[in-house]
């Protein structure tokens, strides 16, 4: 294969020697049997990248006889995957073998998945060739505006039915679910999948599926209501009871962050809760605040306007935004509205680059899983010309350890921590550096604040 990514064979010698060389075809088509006769023939084809490679896997597209095929190359199989493949169904020897067997099981059950063409191994490296799927991925249909609500609902229900049928597919996402014009639904990228008993899937699988879908549509024109509708249909089709559905949707950020405050009376109760703690937290902000009189500051998410008095005392012109319309209206009704008050998503801010001198995100990042937190920080850095101030939960604290203990006992994960080093690394990626940090009770309580300023 020309210009192909070189496979890394530098793995444990004992493992590499123990893995036999093999090649197996699953097609009777003469063209395919000739084009993919063995490893050497397959790798000799001209190919183009079909997705971003990672350290252990890459996917390329091959044109053979006017037909499109995809070759997945797994450089090696990690020991934890080998253990999982040996102890769970369908039993497999490596990632490519697992993908092929999960695919076969899905197709036998009447679900759409790529047609297997060939599988093989050469030392520690495994290969899987499959035919092109019909239709287009959900993400592409969303991007070009051709996905209607009916088609999205059908795809959500079909994904839920797969999960309910015992197929644990944690990598389901808008990139990996294909929809045909006639409504048929197909899925791909199945090497992390497995087959278990029919019924409600494990919570960890459902939570990961929701996170993957949320990540795959970030940056696409998806309304929060549409995302919630899709997630609800998927969970209902998966056989998840109403109480568990509410819990999953609440904890599966960014789906549930703003939606929870749209419930009747919730925004008012939030605005009136614990004024003493609010004063303590504003004191914490005071210790790091880098703003200068006269500068414009965006407070997003603003909640019920809790930071407005603080920002006005520092003589800032304030703009406020929140994903929950109820919160924006609560701020206006309480007289805590800035010069501009808008409903806005913190992960997709409707402002131009450098629109404000500074951005403050307070008591927000700890609601988001790591990938969503990175996206929110990237947006804050994009619209801030000079500084960003954020709060975050530190993982080394008594509070965080207590929370982790409850999670190990079965409680859902609704709070996420970030180390100062991680925050500093993300800041550098966007041209900022951390200049000050402060904490209420370092390593006892988990709330920290940090000021980021743009590098000259």
RAPETA-V441121 format. One record per residue. N is the residue number from 1. PHI is phi in radians with two decimals (999 if undefined). D_FIRST is the distance of its C-alpha to the first C-alpha in Angstrom with 2 decimals. Layout:
BEGIN
n->N phi->PHI d_first->D_FIRST
n->N phi->PHI d_first->D_FIRST
END
This chain:
BEGIN
n->1 phi->999 d_first->0.00
n->2 phi->-1.31 d_first->3.78
n->3 phi->0.94 d_first->6.55
n->4 phi->-1.44 d_first->5.65
n->5 phi->-1.30 d_first->9.02
n->6 phi->-1.20 d_first->10.01
n->7 phi->-1.37 d_first->11.81
n->8 phi->-1.51 d_first->15.47
n->9 phi->-1.75 d_first->17.10
n->10 phi->-1.43 d_first->20.44
n->11 phi->-2.11 d_first->22.43
n->12 phi->-0.98 d_first->25.70
n->13 phi->-1.04 d_first->25.69
n->14 phi->-1.06 d_first->27.89
n->15 phi->-1.19 d_first->25.70
n->16 phi->-1.07 d_first->22.47
n->17 phi->-1.20 d_first->24.47
n->18 phi->-1.36 d_first->25.99
n->19 phi->-1.59 d_first->22.79
n->20 phi->-1.32 d_first->22.00
n->21 phi->-1.56 d_first->18.73
n->22 phi->-2.71 d_first->18.58
n->23 phi->-2.66 d_first->16.81
n->24 phi->-2.34 d_first->18.91
n->25 phi->-1.75 d_first->18.75
n->26 phi->-2.12 d_first->21.20
n->27 phi->-2.39 d_first->21.30
n->28 phi->-1.81 d_first->23.37
n->29 phi->-1.19 d_first->21.74
n->30 phi->-1.02 d_first->20.84
n->31 phi->-1.07 d_first->17.98
n->32 phi->-1.19 d_first->16.37
n->33 phi->-1.16 d_first->17.20
n->34 phi->-1.38 d_first->15.54
n->35 phi->-1.21 d_first->12.31
n->36 phi->-2.17 d_first->11.98
n->37 phi->-1.06 d_first->14.01
n->38 phi->-2.71 d_first->12.69
n->39 phi->-1.06 d_first->10.25
n->40 phi->-1.07 d_first->8.58
n->41 phi->-1.11 d_first->8.57
n->42 phi->-1.12 d_first->7.34
n->43 phi->-1.26 d_first->4.21
n->44 phi->-1.36 d_first->3.90
n->45 phi->-1.19 d_first->4.72
n->46 phi->-1.18 d_first->5.27
n->47 phi->-2.58 d_first->6.47
n->48 phi->-2.24 d_first->9.53
n->49 phi->-1.07 d_first->11.47
n->50 phi->-1.91 d_first->14.02
n->51 phi->3.04 d_first->16.38
n->52 phi->-1.18 d_first->17.38
n->53 phi->-1.33 d_first->15.80
n->54 phi->-2.21 d_first->18.38
n->55 phi->-1.06 d_first->18.95
n->56 phi->-2.04 d_first->18.01
n->57 phi->-2.64 d_first->15.76
n->58 phi->-2.57 d_first->13.16
n->59 phi->-2.19 d_first->12.33
n->60 phi->-2.22 d_first->9.79
n->61 phi->-1.81 d_first->10.78
n->62 phi->-2.13 d_first->9.39
n->63 phi->-1.79 d_first->11.76
n->64 phi->-2.25 d_first->12.63
n->65 phi->1.09 d_first->15.98
n->66 phi->1.43 d_first->17.21
n->67 phi->-1.92 d_first->16.82
n->68 phi->-1.77 d_first->15.08
n->69 phi->-2.33 d_first->13.56
n->70 phi->-2.21 d_first->12.70
n->71 phi->-1.97 d_first->10.73
n->72 phi->-1.80 d_first->12.75
n->73 phi->-1.98 d_first->11.95
n->74 phi->-1.80 d_first->15.31
n->75 phi->-0.99 d_first->15.38
n->76 phi->-2.81 d_first->18.81
n->77 phi->-1.82 d_first->21.79
n->78 phi->-1.11 d_first->24.82
n->79 phi->-1.07 d_first->28.06
n->80 phi->-1.17 d_first->29.85
n->81 phi->-1.25 d_first->27.29
n->82 phi->-1.06 d_first->27.52
n->83 phi->-1.14 d_first->31.27
n->84 phi->-1.14 d_first->31.19
n->85 phi->-1.15 d_first->28.97
n->86 phi->-1.45 d_first->31.39
n->87 phi->-2.01 d_first->34.51
n->88 phi->-2.38 d_first->33.84
n->89 phi->-1.53 d_first->32.87
n->90 phi->-1.37 d_first->30.58
n->91 phi->-1.02 d_first->30.08
n->92 phi->-2.65 d_first->26.49
n->93 phi->-1.69 d_first->24.88
n->94 phi->-2.81 d_first->22.18
n->95 phi->-1.11 d_first->20.90
n->96 phi->-1.13 d_first->18.53
n->97 phi->-1.12 d_first->21.42
n->98 phi->-1.10 d_first->23.85
n->99 phi->-1.05 d_first->22.01
n->100 phi->-1.10 d_first->21.90
n->101 phi->-1.23 d_first->25.57
n->102 phi->-1.13 d_first->26.81
n->103 phi->-1.05 d_first->25.16
n->104 phi->-1.03 d_first->26.92
n->105 phi->-1.14 d_first->30.16
n->106 phi->-1.10 d_first->30.06
n->107 phi->-1.13 d_first->29.45
n->108 phi->-1.15 d_first->32.21
n->109 phi->-1.53 d_first->34.53
n->110 phi->1.61 d_first->34.04
n->111 phi->-1.73 d_first->31.89
n->112 phi->-1.45 d_first->28.85
n->113 phi->-2.72 d_first->25.39
n->114 phi->-1.04 d_first->21.88
n->115 phi->-1.30 d_first->21.74
n->116 phi->-1.18 d_first->19.83
n->117 phi->-2.01 d_first->17.46
n->118 phi->-2.74 d_first->16.07
n->119 phi->-2.45 d_first->16.51
n->120 phi->-2.87 d_first->15.73
n->121 phi->-2.41 d_first->16.17
n->122 phi->-2.48 d_first->15.24
n->123 phi->1.17 d_first->18.01
n->124 phi->-1.48 d_first->18.63
n->125 phi->-1.58 d_first->15.29
n->126 phi->-2.09 d_first->15.42
n->127 phi->-2.28 d_first->13.20
n->128 phi->-2.47 d_first->14.62
n->129 phi->-1.98 d_first->13.65
n->130 phi->-2.41 d_first->16.41
n->131 phi->-1.38 d_first->17.62
n->132 phi->-1.14 d_first->18.56
n->133 phi->-1.43 d_first->22.04
n->134 phi->-1.31 d_first->24.81
n->135 phi->1.48 d_first->26.78
n->136 phi->-2.41 d_first->26.11
n->137 phi->-1.16 d_first->26.33
n->138 phi->-0.95 d_first->29.84
n->139 phi->-1.05 d_first->28.92
n->140 phi->-1.17 d_first->27.83
n->141 phi->-1.17 d_first->30.99
n->142 phi->-1.17 d_first->33.11
n->143 phi->-1.09 d_first->31.70
n->144 phi->-1.63 d_first->32.47
n->145 phi->1.32 d_first->35.78
n->146 phi->-1.77 d_first->35.29
n->147 phi->-1.59 d_first->35.72
n->148 phi->-1.57 d_first->39.32
n->149 phi->-1.11 d_first->41.25
n->150 phi->-1.12 d_first->41.48
n->151 phi->-1.17 d_first->37.69
n->152 phi->-1.09 d_first->37.31
n->153 phi->-1.13 d_first->40.07
n->154 phi->-1.12 d_first->38.52
n->155 phi->-1.13 d_first->35.19
n->156 phi->-1.08 d_first->37.18
n->157 phi->-1.14 d_first->39.24
n->158 phi->-1.16 d_first->36.30
n->159 phi->-1.10 d_first->34.61
n->160 phi->-1.11 d_first->38.01
n->161 phi->-1.14 d_first->38.41
n->162 phi->-1.07 d_first->35.15
n->163 phi->-1.12 d_first->36.44
n->164 phi->-1.16 d_first->39.85
n->165 phi->-1.33 d_first->38.49
n->166 phi->1.82 d_first->37.31
n->167 phi->-1.55 d_first->33.68
n->168 phi->-1.60 d_first->33.24
n->169 phi->-2.10 d_first->30.39
n->170 phi->-1.20 d_first->30.74
n->171 phi->-1.68 d_first->27.65
n->172 phi->-1.02 d_first->29.11
n->173 phi->-2.84 d_first->29.12
n->174 phi->-1.17 d_first->29.25
n->175 phi->-1.43 d_first->25.46
n->176 phi->-1.88 d_first->24.99
n->177 phi->-1.94 d_first->27.78
n->178 phi->-1.85 d_first->27.22
n->179 phi->-2.18 d_first->30.24
n->180 phi->-1.53 d_first->30.60
n->181 phi->-1.09 d_first->33.30
n->182 phi->-1.53 d_first->35.41
n->183 phi->1.65 d_first->35.33
n->184 phi->-1.13 d_first->33.00
n->185 phi->-2.07 d_first->31.29
n->186 phi->-2.30 d_first->27.95
n->187 phi->-2.29 d_first->26.40
n->188 phi->-2.49 d_first->23.02
n->189 phi->1.05 d_first->21.69
n->190 phi->-1.99 d_first->23.90
n->191 phi->-1.20 d_first->22.87
n->192 phi->-1.58 d_first->25.99
n->193 phi->-1.42 d_first->28.17
n->194 phi->-2.74 d_first->30.75
n->195 phi->-2.18 d_first->33.48
n->196 phi->-2.28 d_first->37.14
n->197 phi->-1.29 d_first->40.55
n->198 phi->-1.16 d_first->41.31
n->199 phi->2.25 d_first->43.45
n->200 phi->-1.07 d_first->43.35
n->201 phi->-1.19 d_first->40.15
n->202 phi->-1.04 d_first->40.55
n->203 phi->-1.02 d_first->41.46
n->204 phi->-1.09 d_first->38.63
n->205 phi->-1.18 d_first->36.07
n->206 phi->-1.09 d_first->37.97
n->207 phi->-1.08 d_first->38.30
n->208 phi->-1.18 d_first->34.59
n->209 phi->-1.05 d_first->33.81
n->210 phi->-1.10 d_first->36.32
n->211 phi->-1.11 d_first->34.94
n->212 phi->-1.14 d_first->31.36
n->213 phi->-1.09 d_first->32.66
n->214 phi->-1.07 d_first->34.79
n->215 phi->-1.16 d_first->31.99
n->216 phi->-1.27 d_first->29.65
n->217 phi->-1.86 d_first->32.36
n->218 phi->-1.13 d_first->33.50
n->219 phi->1.59 d_first->33.69
n->220 phi->-1.70 d_first->33.85
n->221 phi->-1.32 d_first->37.20
n->222 phi->-2.02 d_first->38.31
n->223 phi->-1.28 d_first->42.03
n->224 phi->-1.02 d_first->43.22
n->225 phi->-1.10 d_first->45.24
n->226 phi->-1.19 d_first->42.22
n->227 phi->-1.12 d_first->40.23
n->228 phi->-1.14 d_first->43.23
n->229 phi->-1.11 d_first->43.68
n->230 phi->-1.06 d_first->40.08
n->231 phi->-1.10 d_first->40.40
n->232 phi->-1.13 d_first->43.80
n->233 phi->-1.11 d_first->42.66
n->234 phi->-1.08 d_first->39.73
n->235 phi->-1.17 d_first->42.08
n->236 phi->-1.12 d_first->44.78
n->237 phi->-1.18 d_first->42.46
n->238 phi->-1.39 d_first->41.30
n->239 phi->1.45 d_first->44.95
n->240 phi->-1.43 d_first->45.70
n->241 phi->-1.24 d_first->49.44
n->242 phi->-0.98 d_first->50.89
n->243 phi->-1.12 d_first->51.82
n->244 phi->-1.16 d_first->48.39
n->245 phi->-1.08 d_first->46.84
n->246 phi->-1.08 d_first->49.05
n->247 phi->-1.11 d_first->48.17
n->248 phi->-1.15 d_first->44.40
n->249 phi->-1.21 d_first->44.63
n->250 phi->-1.19 d_first->46.91
n->251 phi->-1.53 d_first->44.64
n->252 phi->-1.55 d_first->41.30
n->253 phi->-1.22 d_first->41.32
n->254 phi->-1.59 d_first->40.95
n->255 phi->-1.06 d_first->42.26
n->256 phi->-1.75 d_first->45.64
n->257 phi->-1.02 d_first->46.70
n->258 phi->-1.49 d_first->48.72
n->259 phi->-1.05 d_first->49.39
n->260 phi->-1.09 d_first->51.64
n->261 phi->-1.52 d_first->54.09
n->262 phi->-1.42 d_first->54.62
n->263 phi->-1.17 d_first->56.73
n->264 phi->-0.97 d_first->60.43
n->265 phi->1.40 d_first->62.13
n->266 phi->-1.19 d_first->59.09
n->267 phi->-1.16 d_first->58.83
n->268 phi->-1.19 d_first->62.57
n->269 phi->-1.11 d_first->62.48
n->270 phi->-1.13 d_first->59.58
n->271 phi->-1.14 d_first->61.56
n->272 phi->-1.71 d_first->64.64
n->273 phi->-1.40 d_first->63.16
n->274 phi->0.69 d_first->64.12
n->275 phi->-1.10 d_first->65.43
n->276 phi->-1.11 d_first->66.10
n->277 phi->-1.13 d_first->62.45
n->278 phi->-1.04 d_first->61.56
n->279 phi->-1.14 d_first->63.96
n->280 phi->-1.11 d_first->62.47
n->281 phi->-1.23 d_first->58.95
n->282 phi->-1.15 d_first->60.14
n->283 phi->-1.12 d_first->61.68
n->284 phi->-1.15 d_first->58.31
n->285 phi->-1.07 d_first->56.83
n->286 phi->-1.01 d_first->59.72
n->287 phi->-1.24 d_first->58.66
n->288 phi->-2.06 d_first->55.28
n->289 phi->-1.10 d_first->55.91
n->290 phi->-1.80 d_first->54.75
n->291 phi->-1.19 d_first->55.97
n->292 phi->-2.05 d_first->58.52
n->293 phi->-0.94 d_first->61.39
n->294 phi->1.59 d_first->60.55
n->295 phi->-1.37 d_first->56.79
n->296 phi->-1.58 d_first->55.06
n->297 phi->-2.32 d_first->53.52
n->298 phi->-1.72 d_first->51.46
n->299 phi->-1.83 d_first->52.24
n->300 phi->-2.61 d_first->49.47
n->301 phi->-1.36 d_first->49.90
n->302 phi->-1.58 d_first->53.62
n->303 phi->1.06 d_first->55.02
n->304 phi->-1.66 d_first->58.68
n->305 phi->1.41 d_first->58.98
n->306 phi->-1.13 d_first->59.81
n->307 phi->-1.65 d_first->58.74
n->308 phi->-1.03 d_first->60.55
n->309 phi->-1.01 d_first->63.81
n->310 phi->-1.08 d_first->61.91
n->311 phi->-1.19 d_first->59.91
n->312 phi->-1.21 d_first->63.04
n->313 phi->-1.12 d_first->64.97
n->314 phi->-1.55 d_first->62.43
n->315 phi->1.09 d_first->63.14
n->316 phi->-1.72 d_first->59.72
n->317 phi->-1.50 d_first->59.06
n->318 phi->-1.94 d_first->57.27
n->319 phi->-1.99 d_first->54.76
n->320 phi->-2.19 d_first->54.01
n->321 phi->-2.59 d_first->51.39
n->322 phi->-2.69 d_first->50.63
n->323 phi->-1.20 d_first->48.37
n->324 phi->-1.70 d_first->51.49
n->325 phi->-1.05 d_first->53.89
n->326 phi->-1.05 d_first->56.66
n->327 phi->-1.20 d_first->56.23
n->328 phi->-1.06 d_first->56.45
n->329 phi->-1.15 d_first->59.59
n->330 phi->-1.08 d_first->61.06
n->331 phi->-1.09 d_first->60.71
n->332 phi->-1.14 d_first->62.39
n->333 phi->-1.14 d_first->65.18
n->334 phi->-1.57 d_first->65.92
n->335 phi->1.27 d_first->66.12
n->336 phi->-1.94 d_first->63.08
n->337 phi->-1.73 d_first->61.03
n->338 phi->-1.45 d_first->59.71
n->339 phi->-1.10 d_first->59.77
n->340 phi->-2.25 d_first->56.70
n->341 phi->-2.32 d_first->55.91
n->342 phi->-2.40 d_first->52.87
n->343 phi->-1.45 d_first->50.81
n->344 phi->-2.63 d_first->47.37
n->345 phi->-1.56 d_first->44.29
n->346 phi->-1.17 d_first->43.68
n->347 phi->-1.62 d_first->39.90
n->348 phi->-2.53 d_first->39.94
n->349 phi->-1.20 d_first->42.92
n->350 phi->-1.50 d_first->44.27
n->351 phi->-2.29 d_first->45.09
n->352 phi->-1.27 d_first->43.69
n->353 phi->-1.06 d_first->42.29
n->354 phi->1.12 d_first->45.18
n->355 phi->-1.18 d_first->47.69
n->356 phi->-2.24 d_first->49.85
n->357 phi->-1.16 d_first->50.96
n->358 phi->-2.52 d_first->50.22
n->359 phi->-2.29 d_first->48.87
n->360 phi->-2.10 d_first->50.24
n->361 phi->-2.13 d_first->48.55
n->362 phi->-2.04 d_first->51.06
n->363 phi->0.92 d_first->50.80
n->364 phi->-2.32 d_first->47.54
n->365 phi->-1.04 d_first->44.44
n->366 phi->-1.23 d_first->45.56
n->367 phi->-1.44 d_first->45.24
n->368 phi->-1.86 d_first->41.49
n->369 phi->-1.12 d_first->38.57
n->370 phi->-0.91 d_first->36.52
n->371 phi->-1.16 d_first->33.94
n->372 phi->-1.24 d_first->36.82
n->373 phi->-1.10 d_first->38.92
n->374 phi->-1.10 d_first->36.25
n->375 phi->-1.13 d_first->36.06
n->376 phi->-1.13 d_first->39.87
n->377 phi->-1.12 d_first->40.08
n->378 phi->-1.07 d_first->37.53
n->379 phi->-1.15 d_first->39.70
n->380 phi->-1.07 d_first->42.87
n->381 phi->-1.16 d_first->41.47
n->382 phi->-1.15 d_first->40.34
n->383 phi->-1.58 d_first->43.82
n->384 phi->-1.67 d_first->45.79
n->385 phi->-1.41 d_first->46.72
n->386 phi->-2.24 d_first->48.31
n->387 phi->-2.59 d_first->48.37
n->388 phi->-2.37 d_first->47.29
n->389 phi->-2.14 d_first->49.34
n->390 phi->-2.34 d_first->47.96
n->391 phi->-1.90 d_first->49.21
n->392 phi->-2.70 d_first->47.10
n->393 phi->-1.69 d_first->47.71
n->394 phi->-1.48 d_first->47.33
n->395 phi->-1.27 d_first->45.82
n->396 phi->-1.76 d_first->48.28
n->397 phi->-2.84 d_first->51.56
n->398 phi->-1.10 d_first->54.02
n->399 phi->-1.01 d_first->53.43
n->400 phi->-1.18 d_first->49.68
n->401 phi->-1.12 d_first->50.24
n->402 phi->-1.11 d_first->52.73
n->403 phi->-1.15 d_first->50.30
n->404 phi->-1.11 d_first->47.55
n->405 phi->-1.10 d_first->50.10
n->406 phi->-1.15 d_first->50.91
n->407 phi->-1.15 d_first->47.23
n->408 phi->-1.13 d_first->46.90
n->409 phi->-1.48 d_first->49.93
n->410 phi->2.03 d_first->48.21
n->411 phi->-1.24 d_first->49.01
n->412 phi->-1.18 d_first->46.36
n->413 phi->-1.56 d_first->44.59
n->414 phi->-2.05 d_first->45.98
n->415 phi->-2.26 d_first->46.05
n->416 phi->-2.27 d_first->43.27
n->417 phi->-1.87 d_first->43.68
n->418 phi->-2.56 d_first->42.05
n->419 phi->-1.42 d_first->42.62
n->420 phi->-1.00 d_first->43.93
n->421 phi->-1.13 d_first->40.95
n->422 phi->-1.14 d_first->38.54
n->423 phi->-1.05 d_first->40.73
n->424 phi->-1.11 d_first->40.77
n->425 phi->-1.14 d_first->36.98
n->426 phi->-1.12 d_first->36.63
n->427 phi->-1.05 d_first->39.43
n->428 phi->-1.08 d_first->37.75
n->429 phi->-1.07 d_first->34.57
n->430 phi->-1.99 d_first->36.84
n->431 phi->1.45 d_first->39.06
n->432 phi->-2.11 d_first->41.89
n->433 phi->-2.37 d_first->43.45
n->434 phi->-1.37 d_first->45.74
n->435 phi->-1.82 d_first->49.24
n->436 phi->-2.58 d_first->51.46
n->437 phi->-2.36 d_first->51.34
n->438 phi->-2.65 d_first->54.22
n->439 phi->-2.47 d_first->54.87
n->440 phi->-1.14 d_first->57.89
n->441 phi->-2.33 d_first->58.10
n->442 phi->-0.90 d_first->55.08
n->443 phi->1.23 d_first->53.51
n->444 phi->-1.81 d_first->56.19
n->445 phi->-1.68 d_first->55.32
n->446 phi->-1.75 d_first->51.78
n->447 phi->-1.39 d_first->52.34
n->448 phi->-2.19 d_first->51.27
n->449 phi->-2.22 d_first->51.12
n->450 phi->-2.48 d_first->49.22
n->451 phi->-1.83 d_first->49.56
n->452 phi->-2.00 d_first->46.51
n->453 phi->-2.12 d_first->47.11
n->454 phi->-1.24 d_first->44.80
n->455 phi->-1.15 d_first->43.86
n->456 phi->-1.17 d_first->45.62
END
